[in-house]
């Protein structure tokens, strides 16, 4: 079995320890994790997101390149379903806030995209759980753009507010 197959098995089985060990041992695993962000199975996507958090810890230079690619994926010109990259950006930011912090402004600039707003706020919340001061400057922009009458956005805003408590 090759590396791609190994990663697929780890993700499908939910073996986070194997994913973490694989990422630590071989940076090539990262490419396969990125590809799985669009898997049809939510559990596989979620495991890939967690694995990318591990990649941020173990391979910061490679993770920075991945983050840059994800920022590009948020643009309409990329023709990418960007919701998946927002979850990964959030997890990578939770793992290593300084990796994603310089890109938070670029992420927040996409708040006008209603189709991404909940995932975007969730990504900010993930970062805010460990580095609320990095996210706090964007609180007003998020509050202004979000539509609190939509249940998903209301839930996401409440979670962000909880994560930011004490940073004001």
N, C-alpha and C positions, 0 to 999 in steps of 0.2 A: 504494500500500500504506500502511496506517495503522501507528501505533506498535505496536499489539498484534501485528500481523502481522510487523513488523520484529523485535520481541523474540522471537517464536516462531521465526523463521528463524535468528536469531543463536544461540538456545539449541539448536535442532535441529542446526545445523551445528557446534556446539562452538566458535564464534568468540568466545572470551573477550575478546579485544581489542575487538570490536564491542560486547559487553555492557558492558564497563567504560567505553568511550567514551560509549555511550548513557546509562548511569547518570549519568556525570559531566555530560553535557549537558542531561539532562532528568529531573527527579525523578519524573515520571509513569511512568517505566520501572519503578520500584519496585513499583507496584501489579501490573503484569503479571508481574514476577518472583515475587511472593508467590503469585499464582494458579497458577503453574507448579510450585510445590512438590509438588503432588498429580498431576502429569502421569504418564501411564502409562509413559513411557520413563525409566528410571533416569538416563540420560545428560542428559536435559533437566532432571530434578530436580536433579542435581548441578551443572549449569551455573547454574541459578537460585539455588542456595545460594551459589555463588561470587559471583554478581552481587550478592546481598544483602550480602556482605562488602564489595564495592565501595560499595554504598549507605551502609554505616556510615561509610566514609571520607569520602565526598563530601557526604552530607546527614545529619549527625548528629541534627538535630532530628526529621526525618522517620523516621530509623532508630529513634530512641527510641520513637516512637509504634508502629512496627512491633513492636519488642521487647515493649512493653506488651500489644499484641494477641496476640502469641505466648504470653506468660505466661498470659493468659486462656485461650487454646486448650488449655493443658495441663490445665485443670480439666475434670472429667467433665461439668459443666453446659454446656460449650461444644459438646458433641457433635461435636468435631473429631478427625480422625485426627492426633494430635499428634506422631507420629514425625517428620514432615517439618519441623515447626517447630523441633524440637530440633537437627537438622542446621544449620538456618539460624541459630539462636541461637549455636551453636558457632562457625560461620564469622564471624558478626558480632562475636563476642567475640574471635576470633583477630585480626580486622582492627582492632578498637578495644576493647581489654579493658575500659576504663573505662565503656563503654556498657552492657555486660552485667553487670559485676561487682556492681552493686547488686541484681541479680535472681538471683544464684546461689543464695541461700538458698531463694527461691521455687521455683527449678528443682529443687534437691536435695530439697525437700519431697515430690517426686513419686517418690522412689526406691521406694516401696512398690508402685508399679505395675509389675508384672513385664513387661508388654508394652512398656513404655517404657524399662526400665532400661538396656539396652545402648546405645540411642540417647542417653540422658541421660548416661551415663558418657562416651560418645564426644564429646558436646558439651563436657563439663567438660575432657576431654583437649585438645580444640582450643584452649580458652582457656588451659589450663595450659602449652601449648607456648610461649606468648609471655608469660604472666603467671602463673607457678606460685604466687606468693604470694597471688593472688586466690582460687585454688582450694584451696590447702593446708588452710585451716580446715575444709573439708568432707571431707577424706580419711577420717577415722574413720567418719563417717556413711555414706559410700559403701562402705567395707570391711564395715561391719556389715550393711548392707542387701543387698549383692550375694551371689549364690550362686556360689561358685567352682567348684561341680561342673558348672555349665552352661558349655559351651565358649565361647559368645558372651560371657558375662559374665566368664569367666576371661581371655579375650583383651582385653576392654575394660579390666579391672582392671590387667592387665600394662601396657597402653599408658598408662594414667593414672599408674601408678607411675613409668614411665620419664619421663613429662613432668614429674612432680613432683620428680624427683631433684635434690638440691641446694637445694630450697626449705625443707627441714626444719631 
